[in-house]
Amino acid sequence: MAYDLWYWPGIQGRGEFVRLALEAAGVGYRDRARSDGVEALVDDLDRRSGIRPYAPPYLVDGDFCIAQVAHILAWAGEKHGFGAGDQAGDLQLIMLQLTISDIVAEAHNVHHPIAGDLYYEDQKDAAARAAENFREQRIPKFFRYFEDALSANDGPFVLGDRWSHVDTSLFQLVEGLRYAFPQRMKAIEGDYAKLIACRDAVAELDGIKDYLASERRLAFNEDGIFRHYPELDAA
Ligand SMILES: N[C@@H](CCC(=O)N[C@@H](CS)C(=O)NCC(=O)O)C(=O)O
């Protein structure tokens, strides 16, 4: 059985949070827009009606279709064994996953602070102000929060010695912020030892090692969510 994953081709984007968990768990999926082209994604979205995905990424299994990164991951985690395994634990994972969605949205809004459909070049001054606040206030506040969550046990993962969808997403968050804000991350990473240990432990999972070495893992670029504009970075 393989799911159809629909997400914009050419970028990691939000689709990457879904890919990483599926890859770590060894769950099969077809990355449909990468194989069939962006028009196939637009057509697939267009032909859906009623209660349907607002935007990619979404995962399809026959007639079943689920969108929203945190929702997809919570559902897949329960089904494929990378959730907590009990309701209270799963709800806590969802809380963390939704908070990751929040910082991901903020990371995107740094380079698009006025509007997502304007070019970065048309909002550079506002982006510079947004970046300063994001670097100095927002990254440390979110990181402290995740560091606390990872302090609930001996680690390296949120659930202890068993990885969950939150850990693969924290891996991607750290990787994305390292790409976008290398100076800032170098300056502050030492304050978040548990978060970095979690990132490192995810990188050592067999499925993740295979994935990162494969052509399926695209490089970060300036069309994605985490973009490196040197003028937006500082220690
Ligand atoms: N909260 C949604 C956000 C989905 C989203 O914003 N997708 C982007 C690509 S990363 C998109 O295609 N947006 C189109 C739009 O908002 O009109 C999630 O986490 O999946």
The ligand as an SDF file (V2000), in Angstrom:
LIG
                    3D

 20 19  0  0  0  0  0  0  0  0999 V2000
   -1.8480   25.1250    7.7070 N   0  0  0  0  0  0  0  0  0  0  0  0
   -1.6050   24.4260    6.4460 C   0  0  0  0  0  0  0  0  0  0  0  0
   -0.9600   25.4160    5.4850 C   0  0  0  0  0  0  0  0  0  0  0  0
   -0.9760   24.9280    4.0630 C   0  0  0  0  0  0  0  0  0  0  0  0
   -0.3060   25.9380    3.1550 C   0  0  0  0  0  0  0  0  0  0  0  0
   -0.2440   27.1440    3.4540 O   0  0  0  0  0  0  0  0  0  0  0  0
    0.1740   25.4610    2.0060 N   0  0  0  0  0  0  0  0  0  0  0  0
    0.8660   26.3380    1.0850 C   0  0  0  0  0  0  0  0  0  0  0  0
    2.1020   25.7000    0.5170 C   0  0  0  0  0  0  0  0  0  0  0  0
    3.3010   25.4330    1.7860 S   0  0  0  0  0  0  0  0  0  0  0  0
   -0.0760   26.7070   -0.0310 C   0  0  0  0  0  0  0  0  0  0  0  0
   -0.1030   26.0690   -1.0550 O   0  0  0  0  0  0  0  0  0  0  0  0
   -0.8710   27.7680    0.1970 N   0  0  0  0  0  0  0  0  0  0  0  0
   -1.7900   28.2780   -0.7660 C   0  0  0  0  0  0  0  0  0  0  0  0
   -2.7010   29.3190   -0.1370 C   0  0  0  0  0  0  0  0  0  0  0  0
   -2.6060   29.5460    1.0800 O   0  0  0  0  0  0  0  0  0  0  0  0
   -3.4600   29.9090   -0.8870 O   0  0  0  0  0  0  0  0  0  0  0  0
   -0.7230   23.2010    6.6990 C   0  0  0  0  0  0  0  0  0  0  0  0
   -0.0110   23.1630    7.7190 O   0  0  0  0  0  0  0  0  0  0  0  0
   -0.7640   22.2500    5.8970 O   0  0  0  0  0  0  0  0  0  0  0  0
  1  2  1  0
  2  3  1  0
  2 18  1  0
  3  4  1  0
  4  5  1  0
  5  6  2  0
  5  7  1  0
  7  8  1  0
  8  9  1  0
  8 11  1  0
  9 10  1  0
 11 12  2  0
 11 13  1  0
 13 14  1  0
 14 15  1  0
 15 16  2  0
 15 17  1  0
 18 19  2  0
 18 20  1  0
M  END
$$$$
